Amino acid sequence: MFNIGPLEIAVIAIVAILVFGPDRLPEFVRTAAKLLGQVRGMVSKAQNDLREELGPEFADLDVRDLNPRSFVRKHLLDGIDGIDGDFDDKPVSNGYTAPERLPAGTRAPFDPEAT
């Protein structure tokens, strides 16, 4: 989700120790963990309320499907010319090839009526 490596975590921990001090850091971590738990509970409750309000027709609703990128992958691109919706590990290719570069010192083509 955040793509944070071990080096970044170590830097964050060192900065946290320097900013909050070793005496107040455990209290800060407990407060942050409690806050994160409350936020997760609120998100879970909101998802459940959304499912209940939408009714049985949308019982299989996955909130991740409401993301526009997921929606396009799932509903528009699945099954079209070999597009299977798994774009994360594949290079992007739209069939565009860049034009050849002009030799050094050559002026680019100019169309005086192109505006």
TORPA-4810 file (N, C-alpha, C, O; in nm, 3 decimals):
<nodes>
NODE_1_0.082_-0.119_0.000_0.000_0.000_0.000_0.086_0.126_0.000_0.068_0.213_-0.085_M
NODE_2_0.180_0.138_0.094_0.263_0.257_0.100_0.400_0.236_0.038_0.472_0.333_0.015_F
NODE_3_0.438_0.111_0.012_0.566_0.080_-0.050_0.683_0.138_0.030_0.768_0.208_-0.024_N
NODE_4_0.685_0.107_0.161_0.791_0.154_0.250_0.883_0.037_0.279_0.839_-0.070_0.319_I
NODE_5_1.012_0.059_0.257_1.111_-0.044_0.280_1.168_-0.038_0.421_1.133_0.050_0.498_G
NODE_6_1.256_-0.132_0.454_1.314_-0.138_0.589_1.398_-0.015_0.622_1.400_0.030_0.737_P
NODE_7_1.467_0.040_0.524_1.549_0.158_0.549_1.461_0.278_0.586_1.494_0.354_0.677_L
NODE_8_1.348_0.295_0.516_1.258_0.405_0.548_1.198_0.389_0.686_1.182_0.487_0.759_E
NODE_9_1.163_0.265_0.724_1.108_0.240_0.857_1.211_0.273_0.964_1.177_0.331_1.067_I
NODE_10_1.337_0.238_0.940_1.442_0.269_1.037_1.460_0.420_1.051_1.477_0.469_1.162_A
NODE_11_1.456_0.492_0.941_1.470_0.638_0.946_1.353_0.699_1.022_1.372_0.790_1.103_V
NODE_12_1.231_0.651_0.996_1.113_0.702_1.067_1.125_0.674_1.216_1.093_0.760_1.298_I
NODE_13_1.172_0.555_1.253_1.188_0.521_1.395_1.292_0.611_1.461_1.270_0.657_1.574_A
NODE_14_1.403_0.638_1.395_1.507_0.724_1.452_1.455_0.867_1.469_1.479_0.930_1.572_I
NODE_15_1.383_0.917_1.369_1.326_1.051_1.379_1.223_1.057_1.491_1.218_1.155_1.565_V
NODE_16_1.141_0.952_1.504_1.041_0.948_1.611_1.108_0.949_1.748_1.060_1.017_1.839_A
NODE_17_1.217_0.875_1.765_1.289_0.875_1.893_1.346_1.013_1.922_1.341_1.061_2.035_I
NODE_18_1.399_1.078_1.820_1.456_1.211_1.840_1.348_1.316_1.870_1.369_1.404_1.954_L
NODE_19_1.233_1.307_1.804_1.128_1.407_1.822_1.054_1.385_1.953_1.035_1.480_2.029_V
NODE_20_1.012_1.263_1.981_0.929_1.236_2.099_1.010_1.196_2.222_0.961_1.206_2.335_F
NODE_21_1.130_1.151_2.202_1.211_1.108_2.314_1.176_0.966_2.355_1.065_0.920_2.331_G
NODE_22_1.270_0.897_2.417_1.245_0.757_2.454_1.141_0.742_2.565_1.084_0.634_2.581_P
NODE_23_1.115_0.849_2.641_1.017_0.837_2.750_0.873_0.845_2.699_0.787_0.771_2.746_D
NODE_24_0.847_0.934_2.603_0.711_0.955_2.554_0.679_0.868_2.432_0.562_0.859_2.394_R
NODE_25_0.776_0.805_2.370_0.753_0.728_2.248_0.658_0.610_2.269_0.569_0.591_2.186_L
NODE_26_0.671_0.528_2.377_0.575_0.416_2.394_0.430_0.464_2.408_0.338_0.401_2.356_P
NODE_27_0.411_0.576_2.478_0.277_0.631_2.492_0.222_0.676_2.357_0.105_0.655_2.326_E
NODE_28_0.307_0.739_2.276_0.267_0.784_2.143_0.231_0.665_2.054_0.133_0.671_1.979_F
NODE_29_0.309_0.558_2.061_0.281_0.439_1.979_0.149_0.376_2.020_0.072_0.334_1.933_V
NODE_30_0.122_0.367_2.151_-0.005_0.312_2.197_-0.122_0.396_2.148_-0.224_0.342_2.105_R
NODE_31_-0.108_0.528_2.155_-0.215_0.617_2.110_-0.237_0.603_1.959_-0.351_0.599_1.913_T
NODE_32_-0.128_0.595_1.883_-0.140_0.579_1.738_-0.204_0.445_1.702_-0.285_0.439_1.610_A
NODE_33_-0.170_0.338_1.774_-0.229_0.207_1.748_-0.378_0.208_1.781_-0.458_0.149_1.708_A
NODE_34_-0.415_0.274_1.890_-0.556_0.283_1.928_-0.634_0.362_1.823_-0.746_0.325_1.786_K
NODE_35_-0.576_0.471_1.775_-0.640_0.552_1.671_-0.657_0.472_1.542_-0.762_0.479_1.478_L
NODE_36_-0.555_0.396_1.504_-0.564_0.314_1.384_-0.673_0.209_1.398_-0.747_0.183_1.303_L
NODE_37_-0.684_0.148_1.516_-0.791_0.050_1.541_-0.929_0.113_1.529_-1.021_0.052_1.475_G
NODE_38_-0.944_0.236_1.581_-1.073_0.304_1.571_-1.107_0.337_1.427_-1.222_0.324_1.386_Q
NODE_39_-1.008_0.380_1.349_-1.032_0.412_1.208_-1.071_0.286_1.132_-1.163_0.290_1.050_V
NODE_40_-1.003_0.175_1.158_-1.040_0.050_1.090_-1.181_0.008_1.127_-1.256_-0.040_1.041_R
NODE_41_-1.219_0.025_1.254_-1.355_-0.009_1.297_-1.458_0.079_1.228_-1.563_0.030_1.187_G
NODE_42_-1.428_0.208_1.215_-1.521_0.299_1.147_-1.537_0.262_1.000_-1.648_0.267_0.947_M
NODE_43_-1.427_0.226_0.934_-1.434_0.187_0.793_-1.516_0.059_0.777_-1.598_0.048_0.686_V
NODE_44_-1.492_-0.037_0.865_-1.567_-0.163_0.859_-1.716_-0.139_0.881_-1.800_-0.196_0.812_S
NODE_45_-1.748_-0.053_0.978_-1.888_-0.022_1.005_-1.952_0.050_0.886_-2.066_0.022_0.851_K
NODE_46_-1.879_0.140_0.824_-1.932_0.210_0.707_-1.958_0.114_0.592_-2.059_0.126_0.523_A
NODE_47_-1.869_0.018_0.571_-1.889_-0.081_0.465_-2.013_-0.166_0.494_-2.094_-0.191_0.405_Q
NODE_48_-2.027_-0.209_0.619_-2.144_-0.290_0.655_-2.273_-0.209_0.641_-2.373_-0.261_0.592_N
NODE_49_-2.271_-0.082_0.683_-2.390_0.003_0.667_-2.425_0.021_0.520_-2.542_0.018_0.483_D
NODE_50_-2.324_0.038_0.436_-2.348_0.053_0.292_-2.413_-0.073_0.235_-2.507_-0.063_0.157_L
NODE_51_-2.364_-0.189_0.274_-2.422_-0.315_0.225_-2.566_-0.331_0.272_-2.653_-0.376_0.196_R
NODE_52_-2.592_-0.295_0.400_-2.728_-0.307_0.453_-2.824_-0.212_0.383_-2.937_-0.250_0.352_E
NODE_53_-2.781_-0.088_0.358_-2.868_0.010_0.296_-2.897_-0.022_0.149_-3.005_0.008_0.100_E
NODE_54_-2.801_-0.081_0.080_-2.822_-0.113_-0.061_-2.914_-0.232_-0.080_-2.976_-0.245_-0.186_L
NODE_55_-2.924_-0.317_0.017_-3.016_-0.429_0.011_-2.954_-0.555_-0.045_-2.834_-0.559_-0.074_G
NODE_56_-3.036_-0.659_-0.060_-2.983_-0.790_-0.102_-2.934_-0.793_-0.246_-2.856_-0.882_-0.282_P
NODE_57_-2.977_-0.698_-0.329_-2.932_-0.698_-0.469_-2.782_-0.672_-0.478_-2.715_-0.718_-0.571_E
NODE_58_-2.729_-0.599_-0.380_-2.587_-0.563_-0.380_-2.512_-0.632_-0.267_-2.414_-0.577_-0.215_F
NODE_59_-2.556_-0.751_-0.227_-2.492_-0.822_-0.116_-2.349_-0.861_-0.151_-2.264_-0.872_-0.062_A
NODE_60_-2.323_-0.883_-0.278_-2.187_-0.921_-0.319_-2.101_-0.801_-0.354_-1.995_-0.817_-0.415_D
NODE_61_-2.143_-0.681_-0.317_-2.068_-0.559_-0.347_-1.935_-0.558_-0.273_-1.929_-0.579_-0.152_L
NODE_62_-1.830_-0.533_-0.347_-1.697_-0.516_-0.289_-1.662_-0.368_-0.303_-1.667_-0.314_-0.413_D
NODE_63_-1.628_-0.304_-0.192_-1.602_-0.160_-0.194_-1.486_-0.127_-0.287_-1.481_-0.018_-0.343_V
NODE_64_-1.392_-0.220_-0.305_-1.280_-0.195_-0.397_-1.328_-0.182_-0.540_-1.257_-0.124_-0.623_R
NODE_65_-1.447_-0.235_-0.571_-1.501_-0.219_-0.707_-1.544_-0.077_-0.735_-1.564_-0.041_-0.851_D
NODE_66_-1.559_0.006_-0.632_-1.600_0.144_-0.652_-1.483_0.231_-0.696_-1.504_0.346_-0.737_L
NODE_67_-1.362_0.180_-0.689_-1.245_0.251_-0.738_-1.256_0.258_-0.890_-1.275_0.154_-0.954_N
NODE_68_-1.244_0.376_-0.949_-1.260_0.386_-1.096_-1.164_0.297_-1.174_-1.203_0.242_-1.277_P
NODE_69_-1.042_0.281_-1.128_-0.946_0.196_-1.200_-0.992_0.051_-1.198_-0.986_-0.018_-1.300_R
NODE_70_-1.038_0.004_-1.082_-1.087_-0.134_-1.073_-1.213_-0.152_-1.157_-1.231_-0.257_-1.219_S
NODE_71_-1.299_-0.051_-1.158_-1.422_-0.060_-1.236_-1.391_-0.076_-1.384_-1.450_-0.161_-1.451_F
NODE_72_-1.298_0.004_-1.434_-1.262_-0.004_-1.576_-1.202_-0.140_-1.607_-1.236_-0.201_-1.708_V
NODE_73_-1.113_-0.188_-1.520_-1.053_-0.319_-1.544_-1.157_-0.430_-1.545_-1.156_-0.517_-1.632_R
NODE_74_-1.248_-0.425_-1.448_-1.343_-0.534_-1.433_-1.452_-0.532_-1.541_-1.484_-0.636_-1.598_K
NODE_75_-1.507_-0.415_-1.569_-1.626_-0.410_-1.654_-1.598_-0.375_-1.799_-1.677_-0.410_-1.887_H
NODE_76_-1.489_-0.307_-1.826_-1.466_-0.264_-1.963_-1.355_-0.340_-2.034_-1.365_-0.363_-2.155_L
NODE_77_-1.251_-0.378_-1.963_-1.134_-0.436_-2.029_-1.127_-0.587_-2.022_-1.050_-0.647_-2.097_L
NODE_78_-1.202_-0.651_-1.937_-1.195_-0.796_-1.926_-1.242_-0.863_-2.054_-1.351_-0.833_-2.104_D
NODE_79_-1.159_-0.952_-2.108_-1.196_-1.031_-2.223_-1.183_-0.960_-2.357_-1.232_-1.012_-2.458_G
NODE_80_-1.121_-0.846_-2.362_-1.105_-0.775_-2.490_-0.965_-0.799_-2.544_-0.867_-0.752_-2.486_I
NODE_81_-0.956_-0.871_-2.653_-0.829_-0.895_-2.722_-0.715_-0.936_-2.629_-0.605_-0.882_-2.638_D
NODE_82_-0.742_-1.030_-2.543_-0.636_-1.081_-2.457_-0.608_-0.996_-2.334_-0.517_-1.028_-2.258_G
NODE_83_-0.683_-0.890_-2.312_-0.665_-0.809_-2.192_-0.739_-0.879_-2.080_-0.860_-0.897_-2.085_I
NODE_84_-0.663_-0.919_-1.978_-0.725_-0.995_-1.870_-0.743_-0.913_-1.743_-0.786_-0.968_-1.642_D
NODE_85_-0.712_-0.785_-1.745_-0.734_-0.700_-1.629_-0.621_-0.702_-1.529_-0.628_-0.629_-1.430_G
NODE_86_-0.516_-0.781_-1.550_-0.403_-0.786_-1.458_-0.291_-0.701_-1.516_-0.207_-0.752_-1.591_D
NODE_87_-0.290_-0.572_-1.483_-0.197_-0.480_-1.544_-0.074_-0.452_-1.459_0.019_-0.387_-1.505_F
NODE_88_-0.071_-0.501_-1.335_0.034_-0.460_-1.244_0.172_-0.508_-1.284_0.270_-0.436_-1.260_D
NODE_89_0.185_-0.626_-1.344_0.319_-0.674_-1.377_0.348_-0.673_-1.527_0.448_-0.729_-1.571_D
NODE_90_0.262_-0.611_-1.604_0.283_-0.610_-1.748_0.322_-0.469_-1.794_0.268_-0.371_-1.741_K
NODE_91_0.413_-0.457_-1.890_0.446_-0.324_-1.941_0.330_-0.268_-2.021_0.253_-0.342_-2.084_P
NODE_92_0.318_-0.138_-2.019_0.210_-0.071_-2.091_0.252_-0.053_-2.236_0.361_-0.003_-2.265_V
NODE_93_0.166_-0.094_-2.328_0.193_-0.075_-2.469_0.063_-0.038_-2.537_-0.035_-0.114_-2.531_S
NODE_94_0.061_0.077_-2.601_-0.060_0.118_-2.670_-0.042_0.116_-2.822_-0.126_0.169_-2.895_N
NODE_95_0.065_0.054_-2.869_0.088_0.044_-3.012_0.155_0.166_-3.072_0.182_0.168_-3.192_G
NODE_96_0.182_0.267_-2.992_0.245_0.389_-3.043_0.395_0.368_-3.056_0.460_0.320_-2.963_Y
NODE_97_0.448_0.404_-3.169_0.594_0.402_-3.186_0.639_0.545_-3.212_0.577_0.617_-3.291_T
NODE_98_0.743_0.585_-3.146_0.793_0.722_-3.158_0.850_0.743_-3.298_0.911_0.653_-3.355_A
NODE_99_0.831_0.862_-3.352_0.888_0.890_-3.484_1.041_0.894_-3.476_1.100_0.916_-3.371_P
NODE_100_1.102_0.873_-3.591_1.248_0.875_-3.594_1.298_1.016_-3.569_1.234_1.114_-3.605_E
NODE_101_1.415_1.025_-3.505_1.474_1.156_-3.477_1.533_1.214_-3.606_1.581_1.142_-3.693_R
NODE_102_1.528_1.346_-3.614_1.587_1.413_-3.728_1.739_1.420_-3.710_1.787_1.429_-3.597_L
NODE_103_1.813_1.416_-3.817_1.959_1.430_-3.805_1.994_1.568_-3.749_1.918_1.663_-3.766_P
NODE_104_2.108_1.577_-3.683_2.151_1.703_-3.622_2.163_1.811_-3.730_2.217_1.786_-3.838_A
NODE_105_2.113_1.929_-3.700_2.121_2.041_-3.792_2.005_2.049_-3.890_1.995_2.147_-3.964_G
NODE_106_1.917_1.949_-3.893_1.803_1.949_-3.984_1.686_2.020_-3.918_1.656_1.997_-3.801_T
NODE_107_1.620_2.107_-3.994_1.505_2.178_-3.940_1.382_2.088_-3.943_1.364_2.006_-4.034_R
NODE_108_1.298_2.104_-3.843_1.175_2.026_-3.836_1.078_2.073_-3.943_1.081_2.190_-3.982_A
NODE_109_0.992_1.984_-3.992_0.894_2.025_-4.092_0.801_2.132_-4.034_0.767_2.129_-3.916_P
NODE_110_0.762_2.226_-4.117_0.682_2.338_-4.072_0.565_2.357_-4.167_0.583_2.359_-4.288_F
NODE_111_0.446_2.372_-4.111_0.327_2.396_-4.191_0.272_2.533_-4.153_0.220_2.548_-4.042_D
NODE_112_0.281_2.634_-4.241_0.237_2.769_-4.204_0.086_2.779_-4.187_0.038_2.877_-4.128_P
NODE_113_0.008_2.683_-4.237_-0.137_2.689_-4.226_-0.191_2.603_-4.113_-0.312_2.579_-4.107_E
NODE_114_-0.106_2.557_-4.024_-0.147_2.461_-3.921_-0.204_2.525_-3.795_-0.217_2.456_-3.694_A
NODE_115_-0.238_2.649_-3.796_-0.294_2.709_-3.676_-0.430_2.751_-3.699_-0.495_2.805_-3.609_T
</nodes>
